[in-house]
Amino acid sequence: MSVSTHVLDAATGRPAAGMTVRLLADAGEVASGVTDTDGRCRLTEEPTAAGAHRIVFGTGEWAAGLGRETFWPVVVLTFAVREPAEHHHVPLLLSPFAYSTYRGS
């Protein structure tokens, strides 16, 4: 299973570059990375086990680095891996007081 994400700053309509991202499973940290200039981060190409996984976004540190305040110091998205061979793309649309996500492709 590969896992990737794409973070968009909904307040500016631009990619959220430079945000730390961690992929966790019950056994602990699976991978980590930082979003690129397009707000994208491929966390792993390696298979991981079926079950619950979490992507932890360092939203507070990212906002502070831009001199902004945010209500979300950290955003944690939990998703179920049922087919480990499939690619899982989990985007984050972020604004200072709201966020949303969906299963991407």
Summary of the structure (lengths in Angstrom):
residues: 105
radius of gyration: 13.2
end to end distance: 12.9
largest distance: 40.4
contacts: 311
relative contact order: 0.28
helix: 7%
strand: 51%
